[in-house]
Amino acid sequence: MDHLIYTAVSGATRSLTQQQIHSNNLANANTEGFRADLEQANSRKVQGGGYDTRYMVGSENGGVDMTPGGIYETGNELDVAVKGNGLIALRDGNREVYTRNGGIDVDYDGNLTINGLPVIGDAGPIVLPPFSSVSIGEDGTITIVPLDGDVAAPADVDRLKLVDIPSSELQKNADGFLTSANPTTPRNEDVMVAGGHLEGSNVSAISEMVATVSLNRQFEAQIKMMKAAEGLVQAGNRLIRGG
C-alpha cells in the first residue's frame, strides 16, 4: 500500500513547489524587467532496506526564462530598455549582478542605482556631476549638459556596462537579481538599449493563472489518493483482525 502513499505524497509535494513558482511569477507580472522562473523535477530513490522500488519527486533550479518582454515609452531620461538579448550590470559587494530593469535612479550625490545597487560604467559605479539634462544613447553612453555649462556643448561622462550571458548560465539570487558563476563578465558591444523606455515583465498572467488552477486540481486529486490509501489500509487491518 505504501506504493500509493509514496506516489500521492510525492505528487502533492511537487504540486506545492510548482505552485510557489507560478504564484511568484504571477505576482511579478507587472514588475519592470522581471524574468519568469522556470521549474524542473527530478526523481530520487528512497534509501533503506525494502524500498528499492520507491521514488520521490524532487525539485531543482529550472533556470530563468529570458524571453524579452514588451517595451514601452516612459519619457524619463534615465529609463532604458535593453533591445533583444542583453543585461545591465550592477555592483553587489565584490561581484556583478545583472538585471533587465532599466529604471535608473540618481541621488543627490549623482550616484546611479537600480533597486538600490550601483550601476556599473567603464570605471566602476557611475557618478554624474551636476547636470541640467541627461540622455542615454543606444550603446549605453550617458551624455549630460552640465548644470553651469554651455547648453550647446553636451559631454559624454560614462557608459552603461551591458553584457550578454547565455540563459543556461544564469540564475537568480535571493534578491531577484540575475547572477552567473563568474564574478564579472566582459562588456558586449553588440547589446543596445532604448533611452526613455522600459521593458515590462515577460510573464503571461493568463498562462500563470491557468497553471495555478491546474495545480490546485492536481493537489486536490493527490489528497484524495492519500485518503483512499488510508481507507485501504484501515480495511486491510480490519480483515486481519477479523481473521
C-alpha positions in Angstrom: 0.0 0.0 0.0 2.9 2.3 0.6 3.4 2.4 -3.2 0.3 4.5 -3.4 1.3 6.6 -0.4 4.6 7.5 -1.9 3.0 8.4 -5.3 0.4 10.6 -3.6 2.8 12.4 -1.2 5.5 12.9 -3.8 3.0 14.3 -6.3 1.4 16.7 -3.7 4.8 18.0 -2.6 5.7 18.6 -6.2 2.5 20.5 -6.8 3.1 22.8 -3.9 6.6 23.6 -5.2 5.3 24.4 -8.6 2.5 26.5 -7.1 5.1 28.7 -5.3 7.0 29.3 -8.6 3.9 30.2 -10.6 2.5 32.3 -7.8 5.7 34.3 -7.7 5.7 34.7 -11.4 2.1 35.9 -11.3 2.9 38.4 -8.5 5.6 40.0 -10.7 3.5 40.2 -13.9 3.7 44.0 -13.8 7.3 44.3 -12.5 9.6 46.0 -15.0 12.3 43.7 -16.4 11.1 40.6 -14.4 12.1 37.3 -15.9 9.9 34.3 -15.2 11.3 31.5 -13.2 11.2 28.0 -14.6 10.7 24.8 -12.7 12.2 21.4 -13.2 11.7 18.0 -11.5 13.9 15.0 -10.8 13.3 11.6 -9.2 15.2 10.4 -6.1 15.4 6.9 -4.9 14.2 6.4 -1.3 17.1 4.9 0.7 16.7 2.0 3.0 16.1 -1.7 3.1 12.9 -2.8 1.3 12.5 0.5 -0.6 14.1 -0.4 -3.9 11.0 0.5 -5.9 10.2 3.7 -4.0 11.0 7.0 -5.6 10.2 10.6 -4.6 9.9 13.6 -6.8 12.4 16.4 -6.1 12.7 19.9 -7.4 15.8 21.7 -8.8 16.6 25.0 -10.3 14.9 25.1 -13.7 16.6 28.3 -14.7 15.2 31.6 -15.9 13.0 32.4 -18.9 15.0 35.1 -20.8 12.3 35.8 -23.4 12.2 39.6 -24.0 9.2 41.5 -22.6 7.3 44.3 -24.2 9.0 47.7 -24.4 7.0 50.9 -23.7 7.9 54.6 -23.7 8.2 56.5 -20.4 9.7 59.8 -21.3 12.1 59.6 -18.3 15.6 60.5 -19.4 17.2 57.9 -17.2 15.0 54.9 -18.2 16.5 52.4 -20.6 15.2 49.2 -22.1 17.6 46.5 -23.4 16.9 45.7 -27.0 16.9 41.9 -27.7 19.4 39.9 -25.6 21.5 41.6 -23.0 21.7 42.7 -19.4 22.6 45.8 -17.4 25.5 45.2 -14.9 25.2 46.3 -11.3 27.7 46.1 -8.4 26.8 44.0 -5.4 29.7 43.8 -3.0 32.7 42.2 -4.7 30.8 40.9 -7.7 28.4 41.8 -10.5 24.7 41.1 -10.7 22.5 41.7 -13.7 19.0 42.9 -14.5 16.7 43.8 -17.4 15.0 46.5 -15.3 16.3 49.8 -16.7 14.6 52.1 -14.2 17.7 54.1 -13.1 17.6 56.4 -10.1 20.0 59.2 -9.3 20.6 60.5 -5.7 21.7 63.9 -4.6 25.4 62.9 -5.0 24.9 61.8 -8.6 25.1 58.1 -7.9 23.1 56.0 -10.4 21.4 53.0 -8.9 18.8 50.3 -9.8 16.8 48.9 -6.9 19.5 50.2 -4.6 22.5 48.7 -6.3 25.1 50.9 -8.1 25.0 50.9 -11.9 28.4 50.0 -13.4 30.2 52.0 -16.1 33.6 51.9 -17.7 35.5 52.7 -14.4 33.1 51.2 -11.8 29.9 52.6 -10.3 28.6 55.6 -12.3 28.5 59.0 -10.6 27.2 62.0 -12.6 28.3 65.6 -12.0 25.5 68.2 -11.6 23.6 68.4 -14.8 20.6 70.2 -16.3 19.7 67.4 -18.7 20.8 63.8 -19.4 20.3 61.3 -22.2 21.4 57.7 -22.8 22.4 56.6 -26.3 21.8 53.2 -27.9 25.3 51.9 -26.8 24.7 53.0 -23.2 26.7 56.2 -23.4 25.5 58.8 -20.9 25.5 62.3 -22.1 24.8 65.4 -19.9 24.6 69.1 -20.2 26.5 70.4 -17.2 24.4 72.5 -14.8 26.7 75.5 -15.2 27.9 74.7 -18.8 27.1 75.7 -22.4 23.8 74.2 -23.5 25.3 73.7 -26.9 28.1 71.6 -25.6 26.9 68.4 -24.1 29.5 66.0 -22.7 29.8 62.2 -22.5 30.5 61.2 -18.9 30.3 57.4 -18.8 28.7 54.3 -20.4 26.5 51.7 -19.0 28.1 48.3 -18.8 26.0 46.0 -21.0 26.6 42.2 -21.1 25.2 39.2 -22.8 25.2 35.9 -20.9 23.5 32.6 -22.1 20.3 31.9 -20.2 21.7 28.4 -19.3 24.4 30.2 -17.2 22.1 32.4 -15.3 20.2 32.0 -12.0 18.5 34.3 -9.6 19.8 35.3 -6.2 17.7 35.8 -3.1 17.1 39.5 -4.1 15.8 38.5 -7.5 18.9 39.7 -9.5 20.5 37.5 -12.1 23.9 36.1 -11.4 26.4 33.8 -13.2 29.2 31.6 -12.0 31.8 34.3 -12.8 32.0 37.4 -10.6 32.4 39.7 -13.6 31.5 39.5 -17.3 33.1 41.4 -20.2 31.1 44.1 -21.9 29.3 43.1 -25.1 29.5 45.8 -27.7 26.5 44.4 -29.6 24.0 45.0 -26.8 21.9 48.1 -27.4 19.4 50.0 -25.3 16.5 52.4 -26.0 16.6 55.5 -23.9 13.3 56.9 -22.4 11.8 53.4 -22.4 11.3 50.5 -20.0 10.8 46.8 -20.6 7.9 45.0 -18.9 7.8 41.6 -17.4 7.8 38.6 -19.7 5.2 36.8 -17.6 1.9 35.9 -19.2 -0.6 36.5 -16.5 -3.2 34.3 -18.2 -0.8 31.4 -18.6 0.3 31.6 -14.9 -3.3 31.7 -13.7 -4.3 28.7 -15.8 -1.2 26.8 -14.5 -2.2 27.8 -10.9 -5.8 26.5 -11.3 -4.5 23.2 -12.9 -2.0 22.7 -10.0 -4.8 23.2 -7.4 -6.8 20.5 -9.1 -3.8 18.2 -9.2 -3.2 18.8 -5.5 -6.8 18.0 -4.6 -6.6 14.8 -6.6 -3.4 13.7 -4.7 -5.0 14.4 -1.4 -7.9 12.2 -2.4 -5.4 9.5 -3.2 -3.9 9.7 0.3 -7.3 9.4 1.8 -8.1 6.4 -0.4 -4.8 4.8 0.6 -5.7 5.4 4.3 -9.1 3.8 3.7 -7.5 0.7 2.1 -5.0 0.3 5.0 -7.8 0.5 7.5 -9.9 -2.0 5.6 -6.9 -4.4 5.5 -6.3 -4.0 9.2 -10.0 -4.9 9.9 -9.7 -8.0 7.7 -6.6 -9.1 9.6 -8.1 -8.6 13.0 -11.2 -10.4 11.9 -9.1 -13.4 10.8 
